[in-house]
């Protein structure tokens, strides 16, 4: 069939394609890409985004594609659908998945919009009409609405993703998530239950956590699990939560391996565009955990082989630059930076700072989850973000920093200008602020980015040469 090659690129075997063919065809029809032109475009998009000759990349794409098929067909194959929306505790989602499976698999639990925008964006490249639909539903263009939730609204309104019976929303990080889901509750009639938090931190207080905030957020998780039990018909237990923690810990360990290997190598062995894949699966729960762990283990081995053979995607000795945001849907900015001869040792929040690795003092699993959320500096306060960026630039011996951010993400858009000033003044490292977007390519101009990055790259290279000469 006309789509077989695309699924082969994404790691499927001929036997898997044949076995899954009815589901695949329903999925493609629901995604509105069930024609040869759309599939040819998808092949071009995915091969342009990732190095699909890497076995690990194929394995990651297999996990993502399977997860997306499951999400799109969730209502067809299950009696109840429960959505968890980013930013959301992965351990909690994994535990609920296990609980639902143990109770007879009548309920589907997952993080559908995150899986959907990754597959819909970096494989099929179909997000623009979905974003446009979302803009027509309470989120008009030009008003700095979150593109992720425009995609969520548009995908449900177009019938690509099913309406859930219950959605667990994130009210502890940003206001747009909760506001948009409240609107969707009114329009589509499904129930929303919010995880809540306290983010009005005093400047400089992180990493000292407010115990009342941790306990408050843990209690909202506890109440959410009780509501899931009532709606979904299954109960999540302590052991399932522990298993979720174990999986996340294993994943974080592997991610740190990749981060350390790439940051210590010269030249940079693989494009950071490929590392988007394990990063995404770090932040998103999946049913295919065994395959995901095998994929990241394979990437570790492939990176080591490339380092040992001296392979690189940038010249040896290239200036080391920190990029502060992973463009999830369009990897073009990452590829552009590397094409300009700049090394990206680590990107976004791949590196775990020491404060995040502090041993927990809590024994209650839900309090541990809440504590983990607050340990992430970027999810807490502007001062914590500045501390993270400054420490990373210094410890990783960066020659420059690209403080990229999404203008329509209010929590992420607060500290970039301050970060540029601090990095330049305190560390003497050149920095530039770039406005991009994690989901909507219409919110920035590729040519404008290239013009600014070309000039910045020349300055960074000259600085490095002058320091070497001195």
C-alpha positions, 0 to 999 in steps of 0.5 A: 500500500502507498503508506507502507514505506512511511511506516517502515521508515518509522520502524514497523516491520512488514508483519506489523504493518499487515497485522495493524493495517485496519487500524492504520487505515482508520487512523490515516482517515481520521488524521485526514492523510489517507492519500498518496500525496499526503503520505509522500509529504510525510515521508519528506517531512520525517526524513528532513526532521530526523536522521532516520538511518539511526536505528534508535530514531526508527525505534523512537518513531515506532513508539510515537506512531503506535502511541498516536494510533492508540490515542486517535482510536481510543474511543473506538477501542475503549469504553472510557477515555481519560486525558492527561495534559502537559505539563503533567506528572508522568509518573502519575499518568504511567501509574493510571495506565497500569491501573486501567490495564489491570482493571480490564483495559476498559478505560484508555489513559494517556497524554494524547495532544502531546503525542499528536502534535509530535506525530502530526507535526514532525511526521505528517506536517498537518498542524496548520489547519488544526491550529486555524480551527483552534483559533476559531474556538475562543483562541483568536490569532494574534492574542498570544494563546498557547499553540499547544491548546489551539491544537488540542481544541482543533483536533477534538473539534475536527474529530481527530482526537476523541472527546474524553470522559474526563480530562486531568488539567494542569492548573499549577504551571500556567493559566492558559491550560486551565482556562482553555480546558474550562472553555472546552468543558463548556463547549464539548461537555466533558469533565475537567479535574485540575491539578493545582499548585502555588507558583508565587515564589519569592525571588531567590527562594528556590531550591528551598521548597514550600512544604505547604505548597508541596502538600497542597499540590499532592492533595490535588493529585490525591483528589484527582485519583479519587475522581479517576476511580469514580469515572474510569472504574479503576483504582491506582495503587502505591505499587503502580505509582512506584513503578511509574517512578522507576521508569522515569528514573531509568529514563532520566538516567539514560537521558543524562548519559546522552547529555554527558556523552554529547557535551563531552564529545568533540565534534558533536556526534549527532544532531540535537534534532534527534535528541528531541525524540527521547526528550519528548518521551521523557515528558510524555507517558507511553504504553510502549515502555519496553520499546522506549527503553530499548530505543534510548539504550540504542541511542546511547550505543549509537552515540558512543560508536559515532564518538569512537569513530570521530563522526560529527555534525559540526566541525571539530573545535566548533564554538559551544552554544546553549539553546534554551528551548527545544522546538518540538514540531519544527526542528529547523532552528536546531538544524540551522544552528548546527549548519552554521558551525555551532556545537549544541552540547545540551539543549533546553532542560536535558541537563538535570541540575544538582537541586533536581537530584536531591534525595527526597525527604518525603515518604508519601508517593504523591508528595514525592510527585509534587516535590518533583514538579517544584524541583524543576527550576523552569517550572517554578520561578524566573529566578530559578530559571536564571540560576539554571541557565547561568550554572549550565552556561558556566559548567558546560563551558559554553561560548554563547547562549541562544535564549529562545522562547515562545512568546505565547507561553507566559511562564517561559516568556518572563525571564529571557531578557533578564537571562541575556543580561545576566549571562553577558554581564556576569559570565562575559558570554555572548547571548541572543534572545530569539522568539520561536515557538514549540508548536506553531511555525507560523509564529516565526520566520525561518529566514529572519531567524537565519539572518540573525543567527548568521550574524550571531554565529560570526560574532561567536566564532570571532570571540572564540578565535580571539580568546584562543589567540590571547 
